[in-house]
Amino acid sequence: MPRVPWMLLTALAWIFTALPASAAITITFWSHELGNSFPHAFFTLRGVPDAGGAPVDVNYGFTANTLSPKILFSTVRGRLDIAKPGYIATSDAQFSIVLTDAQYADILKLVAAWGDRGDSRYSLGRRNCVHFVQEAARISGLVNLEQPGLMKKPRSFLKAVAVANRDRVTVLGVHGRTYLATLPALPAAMTAAR
């Protein structure tokens, strides 16, 4: 083999092994319309942090702990809502954005702050699932999130945020089953760590 191509191949091999593996956490914002439950907004987190570590494939929403007429008139106890796969498949993926590791860490802090160990108060008008995803969108670097007339309308809120941030997000606007079918499988070793 001539000397120059061998050196070129060696340099290229070194460059490609020295570069970090391509990995990132993607946050996808979802809405679920009327059906077996009331309208709802939530987000999924999927991927591997850029710095490495355990893979991520989780989802979070926020809802009232108990559904009763009381939620229409007062603040009640809330809880994180972890959607089952069938619920996600029958929801709509509105848009996604790739997070930095710092944003991902801040999303986890948001989840903790709204969870059982944090402030779990639910208020239909001031602290509901749309407010929860609004905060996740803010952490994700999105703008124009103040949509007072849409804070009880998950799909409309998320569509408005996508339009206002079309240069920052990947607009999806597809049914969950369709979107989920496009996702690459996480490597087996990573899936087991979920």
C-alpha positions in Angstrom: 0.0 0.0 0.0 1.4 3.4 -0.9 2.6 5.5 2.1 0.2 8.5 1.7 -3.1 6.5 1.6 -2.1 4.4 4.6 -1.4 7.6 6.6 -4.7 9.1 5.4 -6.5 5.9 6.5 -4.7 6.0 9.9 -5.6 9.7 10.4 -9.3 9.1 9.5 -9.5 6.0 11.8 -8.1 8.1 14.7 -10.5 11.0 14.0 -13.5 8.7 14.0 -12.5 6.8 17.2 -11.7 10.1 19.0 -15.1 11.6 18.3 -17.7 11.0 20.9 -20.5 8.6 20.0 -23.6 10.4 18.7 -26.2 10.3 21.5 -28.7 12.7 22.9 -32.0 12.8 24.7 -35.0 13.8 22.7 -38.1 15.3 24.4 -41.3 14.8 22.5 -44.5 16.7 23.5 -47.8 14.8 23.2 -51.5 15.5 23.5 -54.4 13.1 24.1 -57.9 14.2 23.2 -61.2 13.2 24.6 -62.0 9.5 24.7 -61.7 7.4 27.7 -60.2 10.3 29.6 -60.2 14.1 29.5 -57.7 16.0 27.3 -54.1 15.6 28.5 -50.6 16.8 27.7 -47.4 15.0 28.6 -43.8 14.4 27.3 -41.5 11.5 26.6 -37.8 11.4 27.0 -35.8 9.0 24.9 -32.1 8.4 24.1 -28.8 8.4 25.8 -27.2 11.5 27.4 -24.3 13.0 25.4 -22.0 12.3 28.3 -23.0 8.6 28.3 -24.7 6.7 31.0 -27.9 4.8 31.2 -30.4 5.0 28.4 -33.7 6.9 28.8 -37.1 5.8 27.7 -39.7 7.4 30.0 -42.7 9.7 30.0 -44.2 12.2 32.4 -47.5 14.1 32.7 -49.2 15.7 35.6 -52.8 15.2 36.7 -55.2 15.3 39.7 -54.7 12.5 42.1 -58.4 11.8 42.1 -60.9 12.8 39.5 -63.9 14.5 41.2 -66.0 17.6 40.7 -63.8 19.2 43.3 -61.1 19.8 40.7 -63.4 22.3 39.0 -63.6 24.6 42.0 -60.4 24.2 44.1 -56.8 23.0 44.4 -56.5 19.3 45.0 -53.6 16.9 45.4 -51.9 16.1 42.1 -49.5 13.4 40.9 -47.1 12.6 38.2 -48.8 10.6 35.5 -46.8 7.9 33.8 -48.7 6.8 30.6 -48.9 3.2 29.6 -47.7 2.2 26.1 -51.3 1.9 24.8 -52.1 5.4 25.9 -49.1 6.8 24.2 -49.9 4.9 21.0 -53.4 6.5 21.0 -52.1 10.0 21.6 -50.7 12.5 19.2 -47.0 13.4 18.9 -46.9 17.1 18.3 -43.2 18.1 18.2 -39.8 17.1 19.5 -36.5 18.8 20.3 -33.1 17.4 21.2 -31.9 18.4 24.7 -28.5 19.2 26.0 -27.4 17.2 29.0 -27.9 20.3 31.2 -31.5 20.7 29.9 -32.2 17.0 30.5 -30.9 17.4 34.1 -33.2 20.4 34.5 -36.2 18.4 33.1 -35.5 15.7 35.8 -35.5 18.5 38.4 -38.9 19.7 37.1 -40.2 16.1 37.4 -39.0 15.9 41.0 -40.4 19.3 41.9 -43.9 18.4 40.6 -43.8 14.8 42.0 -44.6 13.2 45.3 -41.6 14.7 47.1 -42.2 18.2 45.6 -45.2 20.4 45.2 -48.0 18.1 44.0 -50.9 20.6 44.1 -53.2 20.4 41.0 -55.3 23.3 40.0 -57.3 23.2 36.8 -56.8 26.9 36.1 -53.2 27.4 37.5 -51.3 24.2 37.7 -52.4 21.4 35.4 -50.9 19.2 32.8 -50.5 22.0 30.3 -48.6 24.1 32.9 -46.3 21.1 33.5 -45.4 20.7 29.8 -45.1 24.5 29.5 -42.3 24.4 32.1 -40.7 21.5 30.3 -40.9 23.5 27.0 -39.3 26.5 28.8 -36.4 24.4 30.0 -36.0 23.0 26.5 -35.3 26.5 25.3 -38.6 27.3 23.6 -40.2 30.7 23.6 -43.6 32.3 23.3 -45.1 29.9 25.8 -47.5 32.4 27.4 -50.8 31.2 25.9 -53.4 32.1 28.6 -56.4 31.1 26.5 -55.0 27.7 25.8 -54.0 26.5 29.3 -56.8 24.0 29.4 -56.4 22.9 25.8 -53.4 20.6 25.5 -53.5 20.0 21.7 -54.1 23.7 20.9 -51.4 24.8 23.3 -48.8 22.4 21.9 -49.7 23.3 18.3 -49.3 27.1 19.1 -45.9 26.4 20.8 -44.7 24.4 17.7 -45.7 27.2 15.4 -44.0 29.8 17.5 -40.8 27.7 17.6 -40.8 26.1 14.2 -37.1 27.0 13.8 -36.2 25.2 17.0 -38.4 22.1 17.0 -39.2 19.2 14.7 -42.9 19.5 14.1 -44.5 16.0 14.0 -48.3 16.3 14.2 -48.8 12.5 13.8 -50.7 9.8 15.6 -48.7 8.1 18.3 -48.7 4.6 16.7 -47.3 6.1 13.5 -44.6 8.1 15.3 -43.6 5.2 17.6 -43.1 3.0 14.5 -40.4 5.4 13.2 -38.3 5.2 16.4 -35.2 3.1 16.2 -34.9 0.4 18.8 -32.6 1.2 21.7 -29.7 -1.3 21.9 -30.6 -4.4 23.9 -28.2 -3.7 26.7 -29.6 -0.2 27.0 -33.3 -1.3 27.0 -32.6 -3.6 30.0 -31.4 -0.7 32.0 -34.6 1.3 31.7 
